[in-house]
Amino acid sequence: MKIIVLIFTLFFLSACTKQPVPEIGPVPSVTDSTEITISPVKTMTNEEKLVALNTKDGQIVIKLYTKEAPNTVANFIKKIDNGFYDKLTFHRVEPGFVVQGGDPLGNGTGGGQIASEINTIVFKRGSLGLARGNNINISNDSQFFICLTDDACQHLTGQYVNFGEVVSGLELVDKIKIGDQIISMTTKTK
């Protein structure tokens, strides 16, 4: 009987050893009916719009500035919903500065025109901007860029339309090379 009790006790105590708990990354969570939080950094209201850009390396999630650039955002969302950006490429990559895509011709000369909604939102790493030519009042209606650093992009503030920021997947932006494909874009995010 003592042997059975001893075996049972050892078995019971061995099950109580502390096991390491695996670490998991930030998990999006709903904090209440009016706010969505992407832990641990960003807080968004339901009025803000998220879009996802899918690359070979994964998904980049972008928050759009609907109040500061309403026409630009509406145009961008319409193009996304129509599949315009699907299979286009990043035609410009300037290390330490920007990655640029959205040109239907793939060489930096394509796209239409839209009135510039210049604002004072500071360009920084992860900012989403609208390309343009020499006329500050007219921007390209499809070509966009994402800033790679704070320092190299700050001078764009007040000169280009800043209409969003990367809130997830910024490390994937750093991997983009010239010719990489925008597999798809969607306004349907989880």
GROMACS elastic network, one bead per residue, 0.5 to 0.9 nm:
[ bonds ]
;  ai    aj funct       b0    kb
    1     4     6  0.51983   500
    1     5     6  0.63604   500
    1     6     6  0.86079   500
    2     5     6  0.51387   500
    2     6     6  0.60379   500
    2     7     6  0.85863   500
    3     7     6  0.60696   500
    3     8     6  0.84834   500
    4     7     6  0.51343   500
    4     8     6  0.60364   500
    4     9     6  0.84901   500
    5     8     6  0.50679   500
    5     9     6  0.60169   500
    5    10     6  0.85728   500
    6     9     6  0.51152   500
    6    10     6  0.61658   500
    6    11     6  0.85319   500
    7    10     6  0.51854   500
    7    11     6  0.60658   500
    7    12     6  0.85296   500
    8    11     6  0.51007   500
    8    12     6  0.60616   500
    8    13     6  0.86041   500
    9    12     6  0.50697   500
    9    13     6  0.60882   500
    9    14     6  0.85116   500
   10    13     6  0.51774   500
   10    14     6  0.60253   500
   10    15     6  0.86950   500
   11    14     6  0.52567   500
   11    15     6  0.65280   500
   12    15     6  0.54191   500
   12    16     6  0.68638   500
   13    16     6  0.51874   500
   13    17     6  0.70947   500
   14    17     6  0.57449   500
   15    18     6  0.85393   500
   16    19     6  0.86946   500
   24    27     6  0.80978   500
   25    39     6  0.88800   500
   26    38     6  0.71447   500
   26    39     6  0.51690   500
   26    40     6  0.63099   500
   27    37     6  0.88865   500
   27    38     6  0.65658   500
   27    39     6  0.59449   500
   27    40     6  0.82976   500
   28    36     6  0.75902   500
   28    37     6  0.59716   500
   28    39     6  0.58760   500
   28    40     6  0.87833   500
   28   190     6  0.89524   500
   29    36     6  0.65285   500
   29    37     6  0.56594   500
   29    38     6  0.64529   500
   29    39     6  0.72728   500
   30    33     6  0.73968   500
   30    34     6  0.86935   500
   30    35     6  0.66954   500
   30    36     6  0.50108   500
   30    37     6  0.61773   500
   30    38     6  0.86119   500
   31    34     6  0.80721   500
   31    35     6  0.61652   500
   31    36     6  0.62937   500
   31    37     6  0.67688   500
   32    35     6  0.57183   500
   32    36     6  0.74675   500
   33    36     6  0.80993   500
   33    46     6  0.86130   500
   34    44     6  0.88870   500
   34    45     6  0.60467   500
   34    46     6  0.59467   500
   34    47     6  0.88486   500
   35    43     6  0.72589   500
   35    44     6  0.58885   500
   35    46     6  0.60302   500
   36    42     6  0.88712   500
   36    43     6  0.63023   500
   36    44     6  0.53640   500
   36    45     6  0.60489   500
   36    46     6  0.69864   500
   37    40     6  0.78670   500
   37    41     6  0.80909   500
   37    42     6  0.61185   500
   37    44     6  0.60629   500
   37    45     6  0.84106   500
   38    41     6  0.65748   500
   38    42     6  0.53876   500
   38    43     6  0.63485   500
   38    44     6  0.80361   500
   38   167     6  0.82235   500
   38   168     6  0.86550   500
   39    42     6  0.64786   500
   39    43     6  0.80068   500
   40    43     6  0.87194   500
   41   167     6  0.87552   500
   42   167     6  0.71150   500
   44    47     6  0.80282   500
   44    48     6  0.64398   500
   44    49     6  0.88640   500
   44    63     6  0.86141   500
   45    48     6  0.57091   500
   45    49     6  0.88000   500
   46    49     6  0.74805   500
   47    66     6  0.79867   500
   48    63     6  0.69213   500
   48    64     6  0.66028   500
   48    65     6  0.69153   500
   48    66     6  0.64623   500
   48    67     6  0.85440   500
   49    62     6  0.83163   500
   49    63     6  0.57691   500
   49    64     6  0.53874   500
   49    65     6  0.75180   500
   49    66     6  0.70655   500
   49    73     6  0.88803   500
   49   187     6  0.79929   500
   50    61     6  0.67371   500
   50    62     6  0.55499   500
   50    64     6  0.61511   500
   50   167     6  0.89808   500
   50   186     6  0.89650   500
   50   187     6  0.64814   500
   50   188     6  0.80051   500
   50   189     6  0.68006   500
   51    60     6  0.83911   500
   51    61     6  0.58001   500
   51    62     6  0.53132   500
   51    63     6  0.66085   500
   51    64     6  0.76023   500
   51    77     6  0.81314   500
   51    80     6  0.85604   500
   51   185     6  0.71385   500
   51   186     6  0.56951   500
   51   188     6  0.68724   500
   51   189     6  0.64658   500
   52    59     6  0.63548   500
   52    60     6  0.56079   500
   52    62     6  0.61897   500
   52    63     6  0.89769   500
   52   184     6  0.82556   500
   52   185     6  0.55086   500
   52   186     6  0.52823   500
   52   187     6  0.64338   500
   52   188     6  0.75920   500
   52   189     6  0.65205   500
   53    58     6  0.84653   500
   53    59     6  0.56826   500
   53    60     6  0.50537   500
   53    61     6  0.63531   500
   53    62     6  0.77427   500
   53   182     6  0.68966   500
   53   183     6  0.77270   500
   53   184     6  0.61420   500
   53   186     6  0.67610   500
   54    57     6  0.79540   500
   54    58     6  0.58284   500
   54    60     6  0.62905   500
   54    61     6  0.86725   500
   54   181     6  0.88619   500
   54   182     6  0.61785   500
   54   183     6  0.54522   500
   54   184     6  0.52510   500
   54   185     6  0.59906   500
   54   186     6  0.83394   500
   55    58     6  0.51923   500
   55    59     6  0.60849   500
   55    60     6  0.77083   500
   55   172     6  0.82002   500
   55   176     6  0.85305   500
   55   180     6  0.78226   500
   55   181     6  0.65448   500
   55   182     6  0.54651   500
   55   183     6  0.54062   500
   55   184     6  0.74189   500
   56    59     6  0.84093   500
   56   180     6  0.79727   500
   56   181     6  0.74742   500
   56   182     6  0.80803   500
   56   183     6  0.70711   500
   57   172     6  0.64675   500
   57   175     6  0.79223   500
   57   176     6  0.87053   500
   58   169     6  0.76414   500
   58   172     6  0.69359   500
   59   168     6  0.80003   500
   59   169     6  0.62599   500
   59   172     6  0.77274   500
   60   166     6  0.69322   500
   60   167     6  0.78370   500
   60   168     6  0.57168   500
   60   170     6  0.67429   500
   60   171     6  0.88533   500
   60   172     6  0.69440   500
   60   173     6  0.75177   500
   61   165     6  0.85480   500
   61   166     6  0.57948   500
   61   167     6  0.57185   500
   61   169     6  0.63788   500
   61   170     6  0.84460   500
   61   189     6  0.82475   500
   62   126     6  0.88039   500
   62   128     6  0.81017   500
   62   164     6  0.65392   500
   62   165     6  0.54390   500
   62   167     6  0.55608   500
   62   168     6  0.70883   500
   62   169     6  0.88419   500
   63   163     6  0.85958   500
   63   164     6  0.53698   500
   63   165     6  0.53975   500
   63   166     6  0.62758   500
   63   167     6  0.64035   500
   64    67     6  0.89225   500
   64    69     6  0.85388   500
   64    73     6  0.66348   500
   64   128     6  0.83280   500
   64   163     6  0.57821   500
   64   165     6  0.66398   500
   64   166     6  0.88470   500
   65    68     6  0.55366   500
   65    69     6  0.59969   500
   65    70     6  0.73549   500
   65    73     6  0.70669   500
   65   162     6  0.80818   500
   65   163     6  0.50478   500
   65   164     6  0.51280   500
   65   165     6  0.81745   500
   66    69     6  0.55977   500
   66    71     6  0.82111   500
   66    72     6  0.83697   500
   66    73     6  0.59730   500
   66    74     6  0.79628   500
   66   163     6  0.76334   500
   66   164     6  0.85011   500
   67    70     6  0.55835   500
   68   117     6  0.77142   500
   68   118     6  0.86197   500
   68   119     6  0.68050   500
   68   121     6  0.84833   500
   68   162     6  0.84129   500
   68   163     6  0.71213   500
   69    72     6  0.54092   500
   69    73     6  0.60655   500
   69    74     6  0.85803   500
   69   116     6  0.87426   500
   69   117     6  0.56648   500
   69   118     6  0.78952   500
   69   119     6  0.78281   500
   69   161     6  0.75970   500
   69   162     6  0.77275   500
   69   163     6  0.57844   500
   69   164     6  0.88943   500
   70    73     6  0.51918   500
   70    74     6  0.60362   500
   70    75     6  0.85800   500
   70   117     6  0.82906   500
   70   163     6  0.86019   500
   71    74     6  0.50485   500
   71    75     6  0.60949   500
   71    76     6  0.85043   500
   71   114     6  0.85582   500
   71   115     6  0.84378   500
   71   117     6  0.77992   500
   72    75     6  0.51890   500
   72    76     6  0.61123   500
   72    77     6  0.86240   500
   72   114     6  0.76512   500
   72   115     6  0.83065   500
   72   116     6  0.79377   500
   72   117     6  0.72053   500
   72   130     6  0.84093   500
   72   141     6  0.77329   500
   72   161     6  0.83404   500
   72   163     6  0.71926   500
   73    77     6  0.60441   500
   73    78     6  0.84709   500
   73   163     6  0.68518   500
   73   164     6  0.85825   500
   74    77     6  0.51994   500
   74    78     6  0.61016   500
   74    79     6  0.86429   500
   75    78     6  0.51169   500
   75    79     6  0.62331   500
   75    80     6  0.86408   500
   75   114     6  0.87588   500
   75   141     6  0.73952   500
   75   142     6  0.83944   500
   76    79     6  0.52111   500
   76    80     6  0.61983   500
   76    81     6  0.86612   500
   76   141     6  0.78680   500
   76   142     6  0.72043   500
   77    81     6  0.60243   500
   77    82     6  0.84976   500
   77   186     6  0.84709   500
   77   187     6  0.69899   500
   78    81     6  0.51433   500
   78    82     6  0.61627   500
   78    83     6  0.87161   500
   78    84     6  0.86454   500
   79    82     6  0.51164   500
   79    83     6  0.63071   500
   79    84     6  0.51170   500
   79    85     6  0.69869   500
   79   142     6  0.79580   500
   80    83     6  0.51865   500
   80    84     6  0.58552   500
   80    85     6  0.62104   500
   80    86     6  0.79932   500
   80   184     6  0.84412   500
   80   185     6  0.58338   500
   80   186     6  0.59843   500
   80   187     6  0.69959   500
   81    84     6  0.76647   500
   81   185     6  0.80894   500
   81   186     6  0.66507   500
   81   187     6  0.68893   500
   82    85     6  0.84256   500
   83    86     6  0.53829   500
   83    87     6  0.88922   500
   83   184     6  0.74737   500
   83   185     6  0.72868   500
   83   186     6  0.82318   500
   84    87     6  0.84381   500
   84    88     6  0.80991   500
   84   102     6  0.84606   500
   84   104     6  0.82568   500
   84   142     6  0.88329   500
   84   184     6  0.89812   500
   84   185     6  0.86898   500
   85    88     6  0.54814   500
   85    89     6  0.84085   500
   85   101     6  0.87673   500
   85   102     6  0.60233   500
   85   103     6  0.84053   500
   85   104     6  0.79728   500
   85   142     6  0.84313   500
   85   182     6  0.67481   500
   85   183     6  0.82104   500
   85   184     6  0.65701   500
   85   185     6  0.65143   500
   86    89     6  0.87526   500
   86   181     6  0.82772   500
   86   182     6  0.58732   500
   86   183     6  0.55080   500
   86   185     6  0.62635   500
   87   181     6  0.57268   500
   87   182     6  0.52631   500
   87   183     6  0.50760   500
   87   184     6  0.64787   500
   88    91     6  0.89083   500
   88   101     6  0.73965   500
   88   102     6  0.62274   500
   88   103     6  0.70245   500
   88   104     6  0.64924   500
   88   105     6  0.85275   500
   88   106     6  0.70636   500
   88   179     6  0.88544   500
   88   180     6  0.85367   500
   88   181     6  0.57424   500
   88   182     6  0.54451   500
   88   183     6  0.75274   500
   88   184     6  0.85474   500
   89    92     6  0.89726   500
   89   100     6  0.86873   500
   89   101     6  0.57946   500
   89   102     6  0.67614   500
   89   103     6  0.74702   500
   89   104     6  0.84285   500
   89   106     6  0.63226   500
   89   178     6  0.77022   500
   89   179     6  0.53851   500
   89   180     6  0.54350   500
   89   182     6  0.55458   500
   89   183     6  0.85280   500
   90    93     6  0.72848   500
   90    99     6  0.68695   500
   90   100     6  0.54523   500
   90   102     6  0.69810   500
   90   103     6  0.80299   500
   90   106     6  0.75186   500
   90   176     6  0.76795   500
   90   177     6  0.72305   500
   90   178     6  0.55555   500
   90   179     6  0.53909   500
   90   180     6  0.55877   500
   90   181     6  0.63829   500
   90   182     6  0.72608   500
   91    99     6  0.80852   500
   91   100     6  0.62242   500
   91   101     6  0.56486   500
   91   102     6  0.82457   500
   91   103     6  0.75488   500
   91   106     6  0.56945   500
   91   107     6  0.58398   500
   91   108     6  0.66506   500
   91   177     6  0.84901   500
   91   178     6  0.53001   500
   91   179     6  0.57114   500
   91   180     6  0.79669   500
   92    98     6  0.78869   500
   92    99     6  0.57490   500
   92   101     6  0.68190   500
   92   107     6  0.81328   500
   92   108     6  0.76216   500
   92   145     6  0.88309   500
   92   177     6  0.81339   500
   92   178     6  0.57437   500
   92   179     6  0.81386   500
   93    97     6  0.80058   500
   93    98     6  0.60263   500
   93   100     6  0.63078   500
   93   101     6  0.89529   500
   93   176     6  0.75379   500
   93   177     6  0.62902   500
   93   178     6  0.57054   500
   94    97     6  0.53048   500
   94    98     6  0.52655   500
   94    99     6  0.62286   500
   94   100     6  0.85719   500
   94   148     6  0.87166   500
   95    98     6  0.66734   500
   95    99     6  0.79207   500
   95   148     6  0.75154   500
   95   174     6  0.85839   500
   96   147     6  0.82970   500
   96   148     6  0.56398   500
   96   149     6  0.59977   500
   96   152     6  0.69104   500
   97   125     6  0.88690   500
   97   146     6  0.85652   500
   97   147     6  0.59024   500
   97   148     6  0.51498   500
   97   149     6  0.60707   500
   97   150     6  0.86819   500
   97   151     6  0.86298   500
   97   152     6  0.55165   500
   97   153     6  0.65468   500
   98   145     6  0.61864   500
   98   146     6  0.54836   500
   98   148     6  0.52438   500
   98   149     6  0.79341   500
   98   152     6  0.86230   500
   98   153     6  0.80385   500
   99   144     6  0.85262   500
   99   145     6  0.54825   500
   99   146     6  0.54850   500
   99   147     6  0.68216   500
   99   148     6  0.73971   500
   99   173     6  0.76544   500
   99   174     6  0.85233   500
   99   176     6  0.72455   500
   99   177     6  0.81348   500
   99   178     6  0.83485   500
  100   103     6  0.86036   500
  100   108     6  0.86784   500
  100   131     6  0.82642   500
  100   143     6  0.69913   500
  100   144     6  0.57066   500
  100   146     6  0.65472   500
  100   147     6  0.89555   500
  100   178     6  0.88661   500
  101   104     6  0.88911   500
  101   106     6  0.78271   500
  101   108     6  0.81758   500
  101   142     6  0.83959   500
  101   143     6  0.56330   500
  101   144     6  0.57397   500
  101   145     6  0.64286   500
  101   146     6  0.89390   500
  101   181     6  0.89210   500
  101   182     6  0.81235   500
  102   105     6  0.88160   500
  102   106     6  0.77080   500
  102   108     6  0.87347   500
  102   110     6  0.86489   500
  102   111     6  0.80674   500
  102   142     6  0.54227   500
  102   144     6  0.60472   500
  102   145     6  0.85519   500
  102   182     6  0.83748   500
  103   106     6  0.50311   500
  103   107     6  0.68486   500
  103   108     6  0.59679   500
  103   109     6  0.71384   500
  103   110     6  0.51690   500
  103   111     6  0.58979   500
  103   142     6  0.63626   500
  103   143     6  0.52771   500
  103   144     6  0.83868   500
  104   107     6  0.82836   500
  104   108     6  0.86655   500
  104   109     6  0.86363   500
  104   110     6  0.56107   500
  104   111     6  0.63228   500
  104   142     6  0.80626   500
  104   143     6  0.85288   500
  105   108     6  0.72000   500
  105   109     6  0.68018   500
  105   110     6  0.50640   500
  105   111     6  0.77947   500
  106   109     6  0.77159   500
  106   110     6  0.72018   500
  106   179     6  0.84077   500
  107   110     6  0.71668   500
  108   111     6  0.85434   500
  108   143     6  0.79021   500
  110   140     6  0.84314   500
  110   142     6  0.82710   500
  110   143     6  0.80426   500
  111   140     6  0.60848   500
  111   141     6  0.60434   500
  111   142     6  0.54919   500
  111   143     6  0.67956   500
  112   139     6  0.83794   500
  112   140     6  0.56374   500
  112   141     6  0.51075   500
  112   142     6  0.68730   500
  112   143     6  0.89989   500
  113   116     6  0.89638   500
  113   132     6  0.85876   500
  113   138     6  0.63076   500
  113   139     6  0.56877   500
  113   142     6  0.82109   500
  114   117     6  0.89276   500
  114   137     6  0.86409   500
  114   138     6  0.57465   500
  114   139     6  0.53473   500
  114   140     6  0.60948   500
  114   141     6  0.51900   500
  114   142     6  0.89892   500
  115   137     6  0.59624   500
  115   139     6  0.60696   500
  115   140     6  0.86075   500
  115   141     6  0.85617   500
  116   130     6  0.85215   500
  116   132     6  0.85792   500
  116   136     6  0.69226   500
  116   137     6  0.50166   500
  116   138     6  0.50274   500
  116   139     6  0.52490   500
  116   140     6  0.85997   500
  116   160     6  0.75949   500
  116   161     6  0.63091   500
  117   137     6  0.79759   500
  117   138     6  0.88119   500
  117   139     6  0.85901   500
  117   160     6  0.80940   500
  117   161     6  0.56281   500
  117   162     6  0.82656   500
  117   163     6  0.86815   500
  118   121     6  0.88804   500
  118   136     6  0.83243   500
  118   137     6  0.81573   500
  118   157     6  0.84085   500
  118   158     6  0.58518   500
  118   159     6  0.65807   500
  118   160     6  0.58140   500
  118   162     6  0.71603   500
  119   122     6  0.86052   500
  119   157     6  0.75530   500
  119   158     6  0.56649   500
  119   159     6  0.82335   500
  119   160     6  0.78849   500
  119   161     6  0.64340   500
  119   162     6  0.68023   500
  119   163     6  0.87745   500
  120   123     6  0.87797   500
  120   157     6  0.61191   500
  120   158     6  0.53286   500
  120   159     6  0.89093   500
  120   161     6  0.89292   500
  120   162     6  0.81386   500
  121   157     6  0.65797   500
  121   158     6  0.76545   500
  121   161     6  0.88071   500
  121   162     6  0.64320   500
  121   163     6  0.85784   500
  122   127     6  0.83767   500
  122   153     6  0.85853   500
  122   154     6  0.62951   500
  122   155     6  0.86978   500
  122   156     6  0.80292   500
  122   157     6  0.52374   500
  122   158     6  0.79767   500
  122   162     6  0.77921   500
  123   126     6  0.81995   500
  123   127     6  0.55952   500
  123   128     6  0.80983   500
  123   129     6  0.81635   500
  123   147     6  0.74105   500
  123   150     6  0.69562   500
  123   151     6  0.89851   500
  123   153     6  0.55707   500
  123   154     6  0.50074   500
  123   155     6  0.77040   500
  123   156     6  0.63842   500
  123   157     6  0.55170   500
  123   158     6  0.89765   500
  123   162     6  0.68214   500
  124   127     6  0.54810   500
  124   147     6  0.63352   500
  124   148     6  0.77208   500
  124   149     6  0.60878   500
  124   151     6  0.72796   500
  124   152     6  0.81668   500
  124   153     6  0.58413   500
  124   154     6  0.61127   500
  124   165     6  0.87846   500
  125   146     6  0.77305   500
  125   151     6  0.83605   500
  125   152     6  0.88204   500
  125   153     6  0.75327   500
  125   165     6  0.84419   500
  125   166     6  0.85569   500
  125   170     6  0.86219   500
  126   146     6  0.57669   500
  126   147     6  0.51640   500
  126   148     6  0.62598   500
  126   149     6  0.76008   500
  126   150     6  0.84817   500
  126   164     6  0.84489   500
  126   165     6  0.53134   500
  126   167     6  0.78241   500
  126   170     6  0.65632   500
  126   173     6  0.83431   500
  127   145     6  0.80853   500
  127   146     6  0.55297   500
  127   147     6  0.53562   500
  127   148     6  0.82582   500
  127   153     6  0.86634   500
  127   162     6  0.68130   500
  127   163     6  0.77520   500
  127   164     6  0.59089   500
  127   166     6  0.64752   500
  128   144     6  0.68474   500
  128   145     6  0.57361   500
  128   147     6  0.67828   500
  128   161     6  0.84060   500
  128   162     6  0.58401   500
  128   163     6  0.57644   500
  128   165     6  0.52023   500
  128   166     6  0.72704   500
  129   143     6  0.87326   500
  129   144     6  0.55531   500
  129   145     6  0.51646   500
  129   146     6  0.63337   500
  129   147     6  0.79029   500
  129   156     6  0.89329   500
  129   160     6  0.66411   500
  129   161     6  0.54670   500
  129   163     6  0.59082   500
  129   164     6  0.71779   500
  129   165     6  0.86974   500
  130   139     6  0.65367   500
  130   140     6  0.66339   500
  130   141     6  0.76318   500
  130   142     6  0.77239   500
  130   143     6  0.61843   500
  130   145     6  0.62904   500
  130   160     6  0.65145   500
  130   161     6  0.53858   500
  130   162     6  0.67944   500
  130   163     6  0.74900   500
  131   139     6  0.59974   500
  131   140     6  0.55053   500
  131   141     6  0.81437   500
  131   142     6  0.81009   500
  131   143     6  0.55215   500
  131   144     6  0.54901   500
  131   145     6  0.67451   500
  131   160     6  0.72484   500
  131   161     6  0.79449   500
  132   135     6  0.73112   500
  132   136     6  0.72239   500
  132   137     6  0.88429   500
  132   138     6  0.66367   500
  132   140     6  0.50794   500
  132   141     6  0.86691   500
  132   143     6  0.81957   500
  132   160     6  0.74693   500
  132   161     6  0.89309   500
  133   136     6  0.73368   500
  133   138     6  0.75473   500
  133   139     6  0.68562   500
  133   140     6  0.76235   500
  134   137     6  0.89031   500
  134   138     6  0.84873   500
  135   138     6  0.56916   500
  135   139     6  0.77776   500
  136   139     6  0.71317   500
  136   159     6  0.67031   500
  136   160     6  0.72621   500
  138   141     6  0.89337   500
  139   142     6  0.88489   500
  139   143     6  0.87928   500
  139   160     6  0.80439   500
  139   161     6  0.79031   500
  140   143     6  0.58634   500
  140   144     6  0.81455   500
  141   144     6  0.84812   500
  146   165     6  0.80387   500
  146   166     6  0.81465   500
  146   173     6  0.78381   500
  147   150     6  0.75191   500
  147   152     6  0.81006   500
  147   153     6  0.62793   500
  147   173     6  0.89991   500
  148   152     6  0.79232   500
  148   153     6  0.78498   500
  148   170     6  0.87770   500
  148   173     6  0.77504   500
  148   174     6  0.70646   500
  149   152     6  0.57169   500
  149   153     6  0.63956   500
  149   154     6  0.87197   500
  150   153     6  0.55546   500
  150   154     6  0.61128   500
  151   154     6  0.57232   500
  151   155     6  0.81425   500
  152   155     6  0.72029   500
  152   156     6  0.86450   500
  153   156     6  0.55886   500
  153   157     6  0.76571   500
  154   157     6  0.56871   500
  155   158     6  0.80657   500
  155   159     6  0.78070   500
  156   159     6  0.51973   500
  156   160     6  0.57888   500
  156   161     6  0.86390   500
  156   162     6  0.87128   500
  157   160     6  0.63776   500
  157   161     6  0.80665   500
  157   162     6  0.75881   500
  158   161     6  0.75337   500
  158   162     6  0.84876   500
  162   165     6  0.83938   500
  166   169     6  0.71347   500
  166   170     6  0.62243   500
  167   170     6  0.72691   500
  168   171     6  0.83833   500
  168   172     6  0.89903   500
  169   172     6  0.52634   500
  169   173     6  0.69344   500
  170   173     6  0.51443   500
  170   174     6  0.68807   500
  171   174     6  0.53277   500
  171   175     6  0.70409   500
  172   175     6  0.52174   500
  172   176     6  0.69143   500
  173   176     6  0.54865   500
  174   177     6  0.85360   500
  176   179     6  0.85514   500
  176   180     6  0.63400   500
  176   181     6  0.89568   500
  177   180     6  0.55781   500
  178   181     6  0.88391   500
  180   183     6  0.88755   500
  181   184     6  0.85466   500
  182   185     6  0.73106   500
  185   188     6  0.89924   500
  186   189     6  0.71786   500
